[in-house]
Amino acid sequence: MKGPICNVCLNSDIMCISCKKKVESGDVKDIDITVLKTLNNISKEFKPLADVEIKKIVEGEKILVIVTKQGDGPRIIGKKGVMVKKISKLIGKPLRVVEDCSDVKEFIEKLITPIPIVGINVIYSPEGEILKVLIPRGRKIPMSKSSFGEIVNIMFSKKAIVANG
């Protein structure tokens, strides 16, 4: 498994100098270490996880998002969501798995799947641009609206809101 922490540090309680610097700078947080160690332990049992690359772990208000390399998402999710449910239970938070992409619209689509996006409008305000994501009436995204905005802001430094359109 590849991630922001080296495999030596994942398998021990001591951090190497490089990984320790990442933690001290804030690039790697405690939740990242917890999730990566959990995935590392599970990967010993479930071999498909051994080749997974974790790009980023984003913690929202009541949800955790694991951003993987393109093509690695299904390995973490597992058949019928078995793996993601197990990981979620071990971590104690609901979990979403999203494959890495540089396009904010594509990321948002993956983040709120299975809810389709009707459109994304850009609102220009004195505070800067705000992305207004329109979803079908009567539908809810699979996380709180504040978590959604927080996750998009962390990933792309953009404010985002969800509205039914």
N, C-alpha and C positions, 0 to 999 in steps of 0.2 A: 504494500500500500504506500502511496506517495501522498505527502501533505506538507504543510508548512513546518512540521517538526520532523526531524530525522528518525529513522527506525530505531536507532540505538537509544534515543531518549524516550521513545514510545514504549520500549521494552524494559526500561529501568525507571527508578525514582529520581535519578540524578540527571540534570540537564548539561549538555555540552555547552561550550562557550557561545557558539553560533546560535543555538536555540534559546539560550538564556538572554542574549541580546535582543532577539525577536520578542520575547516576553517583556523585557524591561522597556522596550520602545513602544509597546502597545500593539505591535503588528499581530501578535498571538496573545489571545486572552485565555483565562482559566477555562471557560466553556469550550474553547477550541481544543485544549489539552484533554479535557474530559471526553469529548466526542471522539477525538482521534484515538485515544487509548481504548475506548469502548469498541470502536470499529476494528482496531488492531487485534483486540482479544477475540472478537467474533470471527475475524478473518482466518484465525488459526483453525477454526471449526468449519467455516464455509469458504472454501477455496476461491470462488468467484470474486470475493472481496479483496483478495491478495493483490490483484492488479489494478485496483481502483485508484484514481487520482483525485484527491480533494483539493479544490482550488481555494475555497473560502467557506467559512461557517459564519452565518449571520444570525444573531439572536434578536428576535422581536420581543414585544411585550409578553406574549404568551405562546410563542411558537419559535421553532428553530429551523433555519433553512440551511441545507448543505448544498453548496454549489460544487458540482463535479465537472471533470473534463467531459467534452462531447462524447457520448456513447457509453459513459459509465453510470448514468442514472439508473437504468434498469437493474444493474447488478446490486445497487444498494437497496432498491425497492424490493427486489426478489419476486418470486412467483406469488401472485395474489397479494402482494404487499407484506408477505411474511417477515422479511428482513427489516423493513422500515418500522413495522409494528414492534418488533423485538428491540430495535435500537431505541425507539421512542419510549418504550417501557423502562429500559435500563437508565435512560437519561432523565426521565420524568417530565418530559415536555412533548407536545405534539410536534411532528417533524414533517417538513416538505423537502423534497429532493428536486433540484433544478440543475439542468446542464448549463454550463458556462456559455455565455454569448455576449458579444459586445454591443448589440442593438437593444436599447431599452424596451422597445415595443415587444420584441421577441421574448425578452426576459419576463416581462409582465404577463404575456400569454402563458408562458410555462409556469409561472408562479401561481396563477389563479385557475389553472386547468382543474376541472373540466368546464368552467364557466367561460363562454365565448366573450370576446371583446367586440362591442358594437362600433367603438371608435375611440380615438385618443385625441383630445383637444389640448392645445397649448394656451394657457391663460397667462397673459403678461400683467404682472402686478409690480408695485414698487419694491417688493421683497425679491423679485426675480420671477423666472418662469415656473409655472405650476402645471403639471400634467394632470388633466382630468380624464380618467379612464371611465368610459361608459360601458356598462354591462346591461343585459336585458332586464326589463322590469320584473320584479318579483324574485330575482335571483340574488344570492348572497355569496360573497367570496369565502373561501375556506379558512379565513383568519379574520381577526379584527381589522377594522379600517385603519386604526392607528399603527398596528403592526405592519400592515401593507405599506403605508407611507414611510415608516421607519426603515424597512428593508430596502425599498427602492432608493431612498436617500443615501443609505450606507453604500449600496452597490454603484450608484451612478451620480451621486451628489445632486439629485434633483428632487424637488418636492412633488408628491403625487397624492391624488385623492381619487376615491371611487364614488361613482354616482350611477343610479339606475336611469337608463335613458330610454 
